[in-house]
Amino acid sequence: MAIDSARTDSLKILNEWTSSPQRLKPLIDKHLKVVELDRRAKVTDLCYGTIRNKLCLEKILNSVTAGKFKKNSQMIRNLLLVAGYETRFTRTPLHAVTNEYVEIAKVRFGKQVAGFVNAVIRSCSQFDVTQLTLAQQNSLPSWIFREIKQYFDGDALEKAAAGFAARPGIWLRVNSQKTTAPEVVQGLEALGASVEEVRGNALLVKNVGAVHRHKAFQEGHWSVQDFGSQTVGNFALKFGKDSHVLDACAGNGGKTFQLLEAGVDAVTALDNSETQLKLLSETALRLGTRPSEMVCSDLQNYETAVPYDVVLIDAPCSGLGVIRRQPEKKWNEGSELIESMASLQKSLLAAAAQLSPPHIVYSVCSFTGRETGEVVDWFLEGYPRYSLVETSRTWPHVDNADAFFVARFTADNS
């Protein structure tokens, strides 16, 4: 029986990630330098799906094995976790999953372990997950679950927890300088993709395949940007298209280009990473528009005489709002990260205030109180000439989007 290479690739990647926790995408890229797209897609799903559902799968595994792991236990455990993911969270038939992973176990660990794997996979498939807590069912570490409980209870808490455990959707941002949303929808559907929802220039799509292979993507007609992230850009657009905006943590330029595509007169992209600004510059060529200026600097050290109308701070944060897309964050980080990020966020807002812009937009891809409401309160107390105009949040279970927080401040007499 030929062993599925995608499954063996996934096990190699997960074994390395287990021994050395790190970002998952670069690790997959390292192992899959040149492979066919279908195989890469399957490996990506197996790795991300297993890590996204890791706590639930581990609790099931612990229950049905009762500590029977011995030699090579972590590698066998990872094999069973991936098999558990396929069994419980995909449509792969149980017999197909069992046969494949039993064969892998037989080749790697011998017939005795293969028999053990066979029995465990079947037991895992029958496990009643209602025996687990809500946090365990949705693979949420206790410290993250406590943060979610600050906002929801009862049925809403169940939906919120499930939302953070769900596979994320793909949102596109239409470049209105080159095309329209209806034209993009028509083009995608002609290629077999389905458009589930349209919100202005934001499209929720399925079956879009490899994004970089679409001619419309290559020609800059659309980009991939989550709806939560687009909400932040929409806040900055509320000040008018004749504004000069400083995108103070520009990264690879998602919000910079969102503003430019919407017709904002001038956008300066500021970031402390030359690598990110290089990516931004490459994206500018694809989209056919570019910021009025690109500057490599920290906002805290940025000196300028430019009278910006708006300073947009999409601040570094714990990233808990994007754990559907980067599930390794749940296990690579701890609650102590929130405090250090909140301190950085406050310093960025203070630096923005020193530039005296009439308007400031602050956002994070997080929902924790210490990075959202508490940072806002700190800023209002320390810089009383600014008033809070409005705030907004997006949630996976409400908006089918990443969890973003955004606040809009305006200076007195502006």
C-alpha positions as CSV (number, residue, x, y, z in Angstrom):
1,M,0.0,0.0,0.0
2,A,1.4,3.4,-1.0
3,I,1.6,5.9,1.8
4,D,0.0,9.3,1.2
5,S,3.0,11.8,1.0
6,A,0.9,14.7,2.3
7,R,0.2,12.8,5.6
8,T,3.9,12.0,6.1
9,D,4.8,15.6,5.3
10,S,2.4,16.8,7.9
11,L,3.9,14.5,10.5
12,K,7.4,15.8,9.8
13,I,6.2,19.4,10.2
14,L,4.3,18.7,13.3
15,N,7.1,16.8,14.9
16,E,9.5,19.7,14.3
17,W,6.9,22.2,15.5
18,T,6.3,20.2,18.7
19,S,10.1,20.1,19.5
20,S,10.5,23.8,18.6
21,P,7.3,25.9,18.6
22,Q,7.4,28.6,15.9
23,R,5.4,30.2,13.2
24,L,3.7,27.5,11.2
25,K,3.7,29.0,7.7
26,P,7.5,29.4,7.4
27,L,7.9,25.9,8.7
28,I,5.5,24.5,6.0
29,D,7.4,26.6,3.4
30,K,10.7,25.1,4.5
31,H,9.4,21.5,4.2
32,L,7.5,22.1,1.0
33,K,9.8,24.1,-1.2
34,V,8.6,22.6,-4.5
35,V,5.4,20.5,-4.4
36,E,2.2,20.3,-6.4
37,L,-0.6,22.6,-5.2
38,D,-3.0,19.9,-4.2
39,R,-0.5,18.2,-1.9
40,R,0.5,21.6,-0.4
41,A,-3.2,22.4,0.3
42,K,-3.7,19.0,2.0
43,V,-0.5,19.4,4.2
44,T,-1.6,22.9,5.2
45,D,-5.0,21.8,6.2
46,L,-3.7,18.8,8.2
47,C,-1.2,21.0,10.0
48,Y,-3.3,24.0,10.7
49,G,-6.4,21.9,11.5
50,T,-4.5,19.7,14.0
51,I,-3.0,22.7,15.8
52,R,-6.3,24.6,15.7
53,N,-8.0,21.7,17.4
54,K,-5.0,20.6,19.5
55,L,-6.5,20.8,23.0
56,C,-9.7,19.0,22.1
57,L,-7.8,16.3,20.3
58,E,-5.3,15.9,23.2
59,K,-8.1,15.6,25.8
60,I,-9.8,12.9,23.7
61,L,-6.5,11.1,23.2
62,N,-5.6,11.2,26.9
63,S,-9.0,9.8,27.7
64,V,-8.9,6.8,25.4
65,T,-5.2,5.9,25.9
66,A,-4.9,6.4,29.7
67,G,-1.1,7.1,29.5
68,K,-0.1,4.2,27.3
69,F,2.6,6.0,25.4
70,K,6.2,4.8,25.8
71,K,9.1,4.8,23.3
72,N,8.8,7.4,20.5
73,S,5.7,8.6,22.3
74,Q,5.6,12.2,21.0
75,M,5.9,11.1,17.4
76,I,3.2,8.4,17.9
77,R,1.1,11.0,19.7
78,N,1.4,13.5,16.8
79,L,0.4,10.7,14.4
80,L,-2.7,10.1,16.4
81,L,-3.5,13.8,16.7
82,V,-3.5,14.2,12.9
83,A,-5.5,11.1,12.5
84,G,-8.0,12.4,15.1
85,Y,-8.3,15.7,13.2
86,E,-9.1,13.9,10.0
87,T,-11.5,11.6,11.7
88,R,-13.5,14.2,13.7
89,F,-13.1,17.4,11.7
90,T,-12.9,16.4,8.0
91,R,-15.1,14.4,5.7
92,T,-12.5,11.7,5.2
93,P,-14.1,8.3,5.9
94,L,-13.0,6.5,9.1
95,H,-11.7,3.4,7.2
96,A,-9.5,5.6,4.9
97,V,-8.0,7.4,7.9
98,T,-7.5,4.3,9.9
99,N,-5.8,2.4,7.0
100,E,-3.4,5.2,6.1
101,Y,-2.2,5.9,9.6
102,V,-2.0,2.3,10.6
103,E,0.3,1.7,7.5
104,I,2.4,4.7,8.5
105,A,2.7,3.4,12.0
106,K,3.6,-0.1,10.8
107,V,6.5,1.3,8.6
108,R,7.8,3.7,11.3
109,F,7.2,1.9,14.5
110,G,6.3,-1.8,13.8
111,K,3.2,-4.0,13.9
112,Q,2.6,-3.7,17.6
113,V,2.4,0.1,17.5
114,A,0.3,-0.2,14.3
115,G,-2.3,-2.3,16.2
116,F,-2.3,0.2,19.0
117,V,-2.9,3.1,16.5
118,N,-5.7,1.1,14.9
119,A,-7.5,0.7,18.2
120,V,-7.0,4.3,19.3
121,I,-8.2,5.9,16.1
122,R,-11.4,4.0,16.3
123,S,-11.9,4.8,20.0
124,C,-11.3,8.5,19.3
125,S,-13.9,8.5,16.6
126,Q,-16.5,7.4,19.1
127,F,-15.6,9.7,21.9
128,D,-18.4,11.9,23.3
129,V,-17.0,15.5,23.3
130,T,-19.7,16.7,25.7
131,Q,-17.6,15.2,28.4
132,L,-15.2,18.1,27.8
133,T,-15.5,21.6,29.0
134,L,-16.6,24.3,26.5
135,A,-13.0,25.6,26.4
136,Q,-11.6,22.2,25.7
137,Q,-14.2,21.4,23.0
138,N,-13.1,24.5,21.2
139,S,-9.3,24.1,21.9
140,L,-9.1,27.4,23.8
141,P,-6.4,27.6,26.5
142,S,-7.9,28.7,29.9
143,W,-6.2,32.2,29.7
144,I,-7.7,32.9,26.3
145,F,-11.1,31.5,27.3
146,R,-11.1,33.9,30.4
147,E,-10.6,36.8,28.0
148,I,-13.5,35.8,25.8
149,K,-15.8,35.4,28.9
150,Q,-15.3,39.1,29.6
151,Y,-17.7,39.8,26.7
152,F,-20.1,36.8,26.5
153,D,-22.0,34.3,28.5
154,G,-24.6,31.6,28.0
155,D,-25.4,30.8,24.4
156,A,-23.4,33.7,23.2
157,L,-20.3,32.4,24.9
158,E,-20.8,29.0,23.2
159,K,-21.1,30.7,19.8
160,A,-18.1,32.9,20.5
161,A,-15.9,29.9,21.5
162,A,-17.0,27.9,18.5
163,G,-16.2,30.9,16.3
164,F,-12.6,31.1,17.4
165,A,-12.2,27.3,16.7
166,A,-13.7,27.5,13.2
167,R,-11.8,27.4,10.0
168,P,-11.5,31.1,8.8
169,G,-13.1,32.3,5.6
170,I,-11.3,34.1,2.8
171,W,-12.1,37.8,2.3
172,L,-11.0,39.8,-0.7
173,R,-10.7,43.6,-1.1
174,V,-11.7,44.9,-4.5
175,N,-9.4,47.5,-6.0
176,S,-11.9,50.1,-7.1
177,Q,-9.2,52.0,-9.0
178,K,-9.3,49.1,-11.5
179,T,-12.6,47.3,-11.3
180,T,-15.9,46.9,-9.4
181,A,-17.2,44.4,-6.9
182,P,-19.8,43.0,-9.4
183,E,-17.1,42.5,-12.1
184,V,-14.9,40.7,-9.6
185,V,-17.8,38.5,-8.5
186,Q,-18.6,37.6,-12.2
187,G,-15.0,36.8,-12.9
188,L,-14.6,34.6,-9.8
189,E,-17.8,32.7,-10.4
190,A,-16.8,32.1,-14.1
191,L,-13.7,30.3,-12.7
192,G,-15.7,28.1,-10.3
193,A,-15.3,30.1,-7.1
194,S,-18.3,31.0,-5.1
195,V,-19.0,34.4,-3.5
196,E,-20.8,33.9,-0.2
197,E,-21.2,37.6,0.8
198,V,-20.6,41.1,-0.5
199,R,-20.1,44.0,1.9
200,G,-19.1,47.0,-0.3
201,N,-15.7,46.2,-1.7
202,A,-15.2,43.2,0.7
203,L,-16.1,39.8,-0.7
204,L,-16.3,36.5,1.3
205,V,-15.3,33.7,-1.1
206,K,-15.0,30.0,-1.3
207,N,-13.2,27.6,-3.6
208,V,-10.9,30.3,-4.8
209,G,-7.9,28.1,-5.0
210,A,-4.3,29.4,-5.2
211,V,-4.7,33.1,-5.0
212,H,-1.5,34.0,-6.7
213,R,-2.5,32.1,-9.9
214,H,-5.5,34.2,-10.6
215,K,-5.0,36.6,-13.5
216,A,-7.2,39.2,-11.8
217,F,-5.0,39.0,-8.6
218,Q,-1.8,39.3,-10.7
219,E,-3.3,42.4,-12.4
220,G,-4.2,44.0,-9.1
221,H,-7.9,43.8,-9.4
222,W,-8.2,42.4,-5.8
223,S,-6.2,41.4,-2.8
224,V,-6.7,39.2,0.2
225,Q,-7.6,41.1,3.4
226,D,-9.9,40.0,6.2
227,F,-13.1,41.9,6.8
228,G,-11.9,42.8,10.3
229,S,-8.8,44.4,8.9
230,Q,-10.8,46.2,6.3
231,T,-13.0,47.7,9.0
232,V,-9.9,49.5,10.4
233,G,-9.2,51.1,7.0
234,N,-12.9,52.1,6.7
235,F,-12.5,54.0,10.0
236,A,-9.7,56.0,8.5
237,L,-11.7,56.8,5.4
238,K,-14.4,58.5,7.5
239,F,-12.2,61.6,7.7
240,G,-12.5,62.2,3.9
241,K,-10.5,61.4,0.8
242,D,-8.6,64.8,0.9
243,S,-6.8,63.7,4.1
244,H,-3.1,63.1,4.4
245,V,-2.8,59.8,6.3
246,L,0.2,58.4,8.2
247,D,-0.1,54.6,8.3
248,A,2.2,54.4,11.2
249,C,2.6,50.6,11.4
250,A,2.1,49.9,7.8
251,G,3.5,46.3,7.6
252,N,3.1,45.0,4.1
253,G,0.6,47.7,3.3
254,G,-2.9,46.2,3.5
255,K,-4.5,49.3,4.9
256,T,-2.2,51.7,3.0
257,F,-3.5,50.3,-0.3
258,Q,-7.0,50.1,1.0
259,L,-6.9,53.9,1.5
260,L,-5.2,54.6,-1.8
261,E,-7.6,52.4,-3.7
262,A,-10.5,54.3,-2.1
263,G,-9.1,57.5,-3.5
264,V,-7.3,59.1,-0.4
265,D,-5.1,61.8,-1.7
266,A,-1.9,61.1,0.2
267,V,-0.8,58.2,2.4
268,T,2.6,57.8,4.0
269,A,3.6,54.3,4.9
270,L,5.8,54.0,8.0
271,D,7.3,50.8,9.3
272,N,10.4,49.8,11.2
273,S,11.0,46.8,8.9
274,E,12.9,47.1,5.6
275,T,11.6,43.7,4.7
276,Q,7.9,44.7,5.1
277,L,8.5,47.9,3.1
278,K,10.1,45.9,0.3
279,L,7.0,43.7,0.2
280,L,4.8,46.9,0.2
281,S,6.8,48.2,-2.7
282,E,6.3,45.0,-4.7
283,T,2.6,45.1,-4.0
284,A,2.5,48.6,-5.2
285,L,3.6,47.4,-8.6
286,R,0.9,44.8,-8.8
287,L,-1.9,47.2,-7.7
288,G,-0.8,50.1,-9.8
289,T,-0.7,52.6,-7.0
290,R,1.8,53.5,-4.3
291,P,2.1,55.6,-1.2
292,S,3.3,59.2,-1.4
293,E,6.2,58.2,0.8
294,M,7.7,55.1,2.5
295,V,9.7,55.6,5.6
296,C,11.6,52.9,7.6
297,S,11.4,54.1,11.2
298,D,9.6,53.4,14.6
299,L,6.8,55.9,15.2
300,Q,8.4,56.7,18.5
301,N,11.5,58.0,16.7
302,Y,9.8,59.5,13.7
303,E,10.5,63.2,13.3
304,T,8.5,65.1,10.6
305,A,7.2,68.5,9.8
306,V,4.3,67.1,7.7
307,P,0.9,68.1,9.1
308,Y,-0.9,64.8,8.9
309,D,-4.6,64.9,9.1
310,V,-4.9,61.3,10.4
311,V,-2.5,59.0,12.1
312,L,-3.5,55.3,11.7
313,I,-2.0,52.9,14.3
314,D,-2.7,49.3,13.6
315,A,-0.5,48.4,16.6
316,P,1.5,45.3,17.3
317,C,-0.5,43.1,19.7
318,S,-1.1,39.7,21.1
319,G,-2.8,38.6,17.9
320,L,-5.5,36.7,19.7
321,G,-8.0,38.0,17.2
322,V,-6.4,36.0,14.4
323,I,-6.0,32.6,16.2
324,R,-8.2,31.0,13.6
325,R,-5.6,31.8,11.0
326,Q,-2.5,31.4,13.2
327,P,-3.6,28.8,15.7
328,E,0.0,28.2,16.9
329,K,-0.4,31.5,18.8
330,K,-2.6,29.7,21.3
331,W,0.3,27.4,22.2
332,N,3.4,29.5,21.4
333,E,2.5,32.5,23.5
334,G,1.2,33.1,27.1
335,S,-0.9,35.6,28.9
336,E,2.2,37.6,29.8
337,L,2.4,38.8,26.2
338,I,-0.7,40.9,26.7
339,E,0.9,43.1,29.2
340,S,4.1,43.8,27.2
341,M,2.0,44.5,24.1
342,A,-0.3,47.0,26.0
343,S,2.8,48.9,27.1
344,L,4.0,49.2,23.5
345,Q,0.6,50.2,22.3
346,K,0.5,53.0,24.8
347,S,3.9,54.3,23.7
348,L,2.7,54.3,20.1
349,L,-0.4,56.3,20.9
350,A,1.7,58.8,22.9
351,A,4.0,59.1,19.9
352,A,1.1,59.7,17.6
353,A,-0.2,62.5,19.9
354,Q,3.2,64.2,19.7
355,L,2.6,64.7,16.0
356,S,-0.6,66.6,16.9
357,P,-2.8,65.2,14.2
358,P,-6.5,66.2,14.3
359,H,-7.5,62.6,14.2
360,I,-6.0,59.3,15.4
361,V,-7.3,55.8,14.6
362,Y,-6.1,53.0,16.9
363,S,-6.6,49.3,16.2
364,V,-5.4,45.9,17.2
365,C,-6.2,42.4,16.0
366,S,-7.1,41.4,19.5
367,F,-10.0,41.6,21.9
368,T,-8.4,41.6,25.3
369,G,-9.5,44.4,27.7
370,R,-5.9,45.3,28.4
371,E,-5.2,46.0,24.7
372,T,-8.5,47.7,23.9
373,G,-10.6,49.5,26.4
374,E,-7.8,49.9,29.0
375,V,-5.5,51.4,26.4
376,V,-8.2,53.8,25.2
377,D,-8.9,54.9,28.8
378,W,-5.2,55.4,29.4
379,F,-4.9,57.6,26.3
380,L,-7.9,59.7,27.1
381,E,-6.7,60.3,30.6
382,G,-3.2,61.2,29.6
383,Y,-4.1,63.3,26.5
384,P,-7.3,65.1,27.4
385,R,-7.3,67.2,24.2
386,Y,-8.4,64.1,22.4
387,S,-12.0,62.8,22.6
388,L,-13.2,59.3,21.8
389,V,-15.6,59.5,18.8
390,E,-16.5,55.8,18.4
391,T,-15.2,52.2,18.8
392,S,-16.0,49.0,16.9
393,R,-15.3,45.3,17.2
394,T,-15.5,42.4,14.8
395,W,-16.0,38.8,16.0
396,P,-15.6,35.5,14.2
397,H,-19.1,34.3,15.2
398,V,-20.8,37.6,14.4
399,D,-19.0,38.9,11.4
400,N,-17.3,35.8,10.0
401,A,-14.1,37.8,10.4
402,D,-11.1,38.0,12.6
403,A,-11.5,39.7,16.0
404,F,-10.4,43.4,15.5
405,F,-10.9,46.4,17.8
406,V,-10.7,49.9,16.4
407,A,-11.1,53.3,18.1
408,R,-11.4,56.8,16.6
409,F,-10.1,59.9,18.4
410,T,-10.5,63.5,17.4
411,A,-8.6,66.5,18.9
412,D,-10.6,69.3,20.4
413,N,-11.5,72.1,17.9
414,S,-10.7,69.9,14.9
